[in-house]
């Protein structure tokens, strides 16, 4: 049986009922774009306190699907199980009687629909999707029972993916837990500069027009704090000459530290485990090479992630509008514990075992991504 294809506006309503600030009671749940993960899923959702809300917000219930219209390529789309109010950069979509809520959720999350929303957005710096455009999207409409069957299958695949991602998070926290257990009793009396063989060295600044092809360049948006980087194939590329490549090269064992960013991300760091050929790093990053006779790179990376180290960095930060910075002297003056090298190596062995497990789980996550994309395509083409 061939499915009917209709415009979304024929079977759902983009529900823009607003609540004025004085109508929003304390204790009401509030969802902003920052409370929805890219690709879906809620981060902690706060409740409103007196004086928190200064402008009108959209109302929603557990029957709605929330669609982030600002920068729709982020795919901030989720179906709440509660009622509340949301930012006006989020569109509450209310399915009608012929449309299942979970089916609608998975339809909107498809990469093809996310791409469509992106291309139909307007605004150069802050692209937004007009609600009228969203209502024009074409959606296949099988019988409700079939919609629910499809949604159940995609829900199961999403649960599998979420469990794998949760495992990655747990593994990410494990290194810090081991670090704390092994080294929390050591004094913080040695300056970081005492274990540095080379650096800190600021990276390469080049205008945007020089990007597009050439040598891979590590940028601050190219790594998460605490990461062990072993793949440079996904980095942006930059035209650089041989002298620049030699001066700003990255090599296995290098530590990189973010020197300019918002306070919440200032000082984020990563360890270069491997690189595929020549690569460089940008000017907002410092490169540090550790003296292997004094410290282990994995130990130093874990120390950089420790809360006490982050507090040191924040105390040294030079604050400006929307960002903060640290300089080379700030980094060298950070205080760290320096346990025996043998103990550091023992810690590194345990971390490398965790990283091997992380790599395995990451491959599984990539497999589930492909699985979900395939299931979505087949589901909305009547092939599931």
C-alpha positions as a printed Julia matrix, in Angstrom:
384×3 Matrix{Float64}:
  0.0    0.0    0.0
  1.46   3.35  -1.05
  1.68   5.92   1.72
  0.16   9.36   1.46
  2.66  12.24   1.53
  1.43  15.48   3.07
  2.79  18.81   4.23
  3.67  18.81   7.92
  1.32  21.74   8.48
 -1.61  19.54   7.37
 -1.08  17.04  10.2
  0.65  19.11  12.9
  0.66  22.64  14.3
  3.67  24.79  15.02
  2.26  25.9   18.35
  3.44  29.41  19.21
  1.24  30.11  22.19
  3.24  32.39  24.49
  3.4   32.96  28.21
  4.33  36.42  29.48
  7.0   36.57  32.23
  4.43  37.31  34.93
  2.42  34.24  33.87
  5.32  31.81  34.35
  5.16  30.45  37.89
  8.22  29.55  39.98
  8.92  25.84  39.6
  7.95  25.77  35.9
 10.44  23.85  33.77
 12.31  25.96  31.24
 14.0   24.57  28.11
 16.53  26.68  26.23
 18.61  25.56  23.26
 21.46  24.97  25.68
 19.38  22.3   27.42
 19.03  20.11  24.3
 21.96  18.1   23.0
 22.92  18.27  19.37
 21.17  15.32  17.76
 18.6   15.09  20.55
 18.46  14.36  24.26
 17.97  16.69  27.2
 20.74  18.05  29.36
 19.61  19.03  32.87
 16.39  21.04  32.53
 16.14  23.86  35.12
 13.06  25.19  36.85
 12.15  28.86  36.95
 12.8   30.95  40.04
 11.35  34.38  40.79
 12.8   36.97  38.4
 14.5   34.45  36.1
 12.33  35.12  33.04
 12.43  38.56  31.39
 10.65  37.89  28.09
  7.78  35.87  26.69
  8.31  32.13  26.12
  6.48  29.44  24.19
  4.33  26.97  26.11
  4.63  23.22  25.55
  3.29  19.96  26.99
  4.29  16.29  26.87
  2.36  16.07  23.59
  4.74  18.38  21.7
  8.0   17.84  19.86
 10.52  20.65  20.43
 12.41  21.77  17.3
 15.37  24.17  17.58
 14.91  26.69  14.76
 18.16  28.6   15.44
 21.09  26.98  13.63
 19.0   23.95  12.71
 22.11  22.07  11.55
 22.71  21.36  15.26
 19.59  19.12  15.22
 18.41  20.19  18.67
 15.17  18.21  18.53
 13.52  16.39  21.42
 10.16  15.13  22.67
  9.56  16.11  26.32
  7.73  13.92  28.82
  6.8   17.04  30.84
  5.23  20.45  30.34
  6.83  23.85  30.66
  8.01  26.84  28.67
 10.82  27.14  26.13
 12.92  29.72  24.35
 11.3   31.3   21.32
 14.23  29.88  19.31
 12.55  26.51  19.88
  9.34  25.66  18.02
  6.84  23.42  19.84
  5.27  21.17  17.19
  1.96  19.57  18.17
  1.02  16.49  16.11
 -2.62  16.03  15.12
 -4.75  12.94  15.53
 -3.28  11.22  12.44
  0.38  11.7   13.44
  2.29   9.84  16.17
  4.57  12.01  18.3
  7.55   9.6   18.3
  7.21   9.06  14.55
  7.3   12.83  14.08
 10.36  13.09  16.32
 12.32  10.56  14.26
 11.16  12.13  11.0
 12.5   15.55  12.07
 15.82  14.05  13.25
 16.67  12.5    9.88
 19.91  13.92   8.41
 18.0   14.71   5.2
 15.44  16.79   7.11
 18.12  18.51   9.2
 19.9   19.4    5.95
 16.64  20.64   4.43
 15.97  22.83   7.47
 19.48  24.24   7.18
 19.16  25.11   3.5
 15.79  26.8    4.07
 17.05  28.93   6.96
 17.75  32.63   6.62
 20.39  34.79   8.29
 24.15  34.64   7.72
 25.53  34.54  11.27
 22.53  33.17  13.16
 20.44  31.23  10.63
 16.86  30.53  11.68
 14.12  28.43  10.11
 10.84  30.25   9.58
  7.93  28.27  11.12
  6.04  28.56   7.83
  8.9   26.78   6.09
  8.81  23.97   8.63
  5.09  23.51   7.99
  5.83  23.0    4.26
  8.08  19.97   4.86
  6.67  16.84   3.23
  6.09  13.88   5.53
  5.02  10.35   4.55
  1.91   9.35   6.47
  1.36   5.6    6.92
 -1.44   4.37   9.21
 -0.97   5.15  12.9
 -0.2    1.54  13.77
  2.63   1.52  11.23
  3.91   4.87  12.5
  4.09   3.45  16.02
  5.88   0.31  14.81
  8.48   2.41  13.0
  8.91   4.71  16.0
  9.42   1.7   18.32
 12.2    0.31  16.11
 13.96   3.67  15.91
 13.52   4.16  19.67
 15.31   0.84  20.28
 18.17   1.83  17.99
 18.41   5.19  19.75
 18.52   3.49  23.16
 21.4    1.3   21.97
 23.25   4.37  20.78
 22.6    6.23  24.05
 23.97   3.32  26.08
 27.14   3.29  24.0
 27.55   7.06  24.43
 27.01   6.69  28.17
 29.78   4.07  28.24
 32.09   6.56  26.52
 31.27   9.17  29.17
 31.95   6.7   31.96
 35.29   5.72  30.44
 36.15   9.39  30.12
 35.61   9.89  33.86
 37.52   6.75  34.82
 40.96   8.22  34.1
 40.28  11.14  36.44
 39.06   8.79  39.14
 42.25   6.71  38.91
 44.36   9.89  38.9
 42.66  11.08  42.07
 43.13   7.74  43.81
 46.81   7.52  42.94
 47.98  11.11  43.32
 45.62  13.16  45.5
 47.98  12.93  48.5
 51.03  14.4   46.7
 52.0   18.01  47.39
 51.4   20.64  44.68
 54.81  22.23  44.97
 56.56  21.89  41.59
 56.08  24.46  38.85
 54.9   22.99  35.56
 57.77  24.7   33.74
 60.19  22.38  35.52
 58.94  19.36  33.54
 58.65  21.1   30.14
 61.34  20.34  27.58
 60.01  22.72  24.9
 57.34  25.43  24.95
 54.72  26.52  25.61
 54.68  27.74  22.02
 51.78  29.61  20.45
 50.43  28.3   17.15
 50.06  29.61  13.64
 47.74  32.49  12.73
 46.49  32.68   9.16
 43.45  34.44   7.61
 40.33  32.47   6.73
 41.16  32.81   3.03
 44.14  30.45   3.5
 41.94  27.57   4.69
 40.48  24.88   2.45
 43.38  22.75   1.3
 46.91  21.9    2.34
 48.17  20.58   5.66
 45.75  19.55   8.48
 45.53  22.17  11.25
 44.31  21.53  14.79
 41.84  24.22  15.88
 40.17  24.72  19.24
 36.92  23.31  17.83
 38.78  20.16  16.77
 39.21  18.5   20.17
 37.47  17.95  23.47
 39.22  18.61  26.76
 41.15  15.58  27.93
 41.15  13.93  24.52
 43.85  11.64  23.25
 44.06  12.52  19.55
 45.03   9.83  17.09
 43.23  10.96  13.92
 44.02  14.19  12.1
 42.07  13.25   8.96
 38.97  15.19  10.1
 40.77  18.47  10.75
 40.43  21.48   8.5
 43.3   22.12   6.1
 45.5   25.18   5.65
 47.96  26.33   3.03
 51.31  26.53   4.81
 54.91  26.57   3.55
 57.65  24.16   4.64
 59.1   26.63   7.15
 55.73  27.08   8.86
 55.07  23.35   8.91
 58.45  22.75  10.54
 57.95  25.5   13.16
 54.35  24.67  14.06
 54.39  20.9   13.58
 52.61  18.45  15.86
 54.22  15.16  16.85
 53.16  12.16  18.95
 53.55  13.03  22.63
 52.81  16.74  22.24
 50.35  18.34  24.63
 48.13  21.16  23.37
 46.47  23.72  25.64
 43.8   26.23  24.61
 45.02  29.73  25.57
 42.04  31.9   24.43
 38.4   30.96  24.9
 35.32  31.46  27.03
 36.16  30.95  30.71
 34.32  27.62  30.74
 36.67  26.2   28.08
 39.88  28.1   28.79
 42.84  25.76  29.27
 41.21  22.74  27.65
 43.91  20.31  26.65
 44.64  17.19  24.66
 47.47  14.74  24.0
 48.63  14.02  20.47
 48.97  10.23  20.33
 49.44   9.99  16.57
 49.18  12.13  13.45
 48.76  11.08   9.83
 51.58  12.99   8.18
 52.53  16.67   8.66
 50.12  18.82  10.69
 50.12  22.18  12.48
 48.12  23.96  15.18
 46.37  27.35  15.32
 47.3   30.48  17.27
 44.72  30.01  20.05
 46.58  26.87  21.11
 49.91  26.35  22.88
 52.08  23.3   22.14
 54.02  21.77  25.05
 56.66  19.04  24.92
 57.32  17.28  28.21
 60.74  16.2   29.5
 60.32  12.38  29.58
 62.93  12.05  32.34
 60.69  14.02  34.69
 57.06  13.4   33.74
 54.77  11.16  31.72
 52.51  12.79  29.11
 49.41  10.84  30.17
 50.01  11.84  33.77
 50.35  15.52  32.8
 47.18  15.39  30.67
 45.19  13.96  33.6
 46.65  16.62  35.88
 45.52  19.34  33.48
 41.97  17.98  33.75
 41.95  17.96  37.55
 39.61  20.45  39.21
 42.43  21.99  41.26
 44.37  22.7   38.05
 41.33  24.25  36.39
 40.92  26.55  39.38
 44.56  27.6   39.07
 43.99  28.45  35.41
 40.87  30.48  36.2
 42.76  32.5   38.82
 45.42  33.38  36.26
 42.98  34.18  33.43
 42.94  37.64  31.86
 39.27  38.44  31.26
 37.92  40.37  28.28
 34.48  40.71  26.66
 33.1   37.22  25.91
 36.49  35.52  26.36
 39.54  35.09  28.56
 43.17  34.18  28.01
 46.26  32.74  29.64
 49.85  33.24  28.5
 52.94  31.07  28.41
 54.19  32.31  31.79
 50.83  31.5   33.36
 51.02  27.92  32.15
 54.63  27.41  33.23
 53.84  28.7   36.73
 51.03  26.22  37.38
 51.78  23.96  40.35
 51.62  20.2   39.96
 52.43  17.15  42.07
 55.46  15.21  40.89
 55.27  11.6   42.07
 57.98   9.11  41.14
 58.22   8.52  37.4
 57.61   4.8   37.84
 54.24   5.56  39.43
 53.38   7.96  36.6
 54.18   5.23  34.06
 51.96   2.8   35.93
 49.13   5.32  35.72
 49.79   5.78  31.98
 49.51   2.04  31.38
 46.08   2.0   32.97
 45.0    5.05  30.95
 46.19   3.49  27.69
 44.09   0.42  28.48
 41.08   2.7   29.0
 41.81   4.5   25.71
 41.92   1.16  23.88
 38.49   0.35  25.29
 37.26   3.83  24.33
 38.43   3.31  20.77
 36.46   0.07  20.64
 33.31   1.74  21.97
 33.77   4.7   19.57
 33.85   2.25  16.66
 30.63   0.73  17.98
 29.04   4.2   18.25
 30.02   4.89  14.63
 28.36   1.6   13.67
 25.16   2.55  15.49
 25.21   5.95  13.75
 25.3    4.18  10.4
 22.61   1.74  11.54
 20.27   4.52  12.63
 20.82   6.46   9.4
 19.99   3.33   7.39
 16.93   2.57   9.49
 15.69   6.14   9.17
 16.06   6.1    5.4
 14.25   2.78   5.07
 11.59   3.71   7.61
 10.47   6.85   5.8
 10.62   5.19   2.39
  8.33   2.35   3.4
 11.1   -0.27   3.41
 11.36  -1.11   7.09
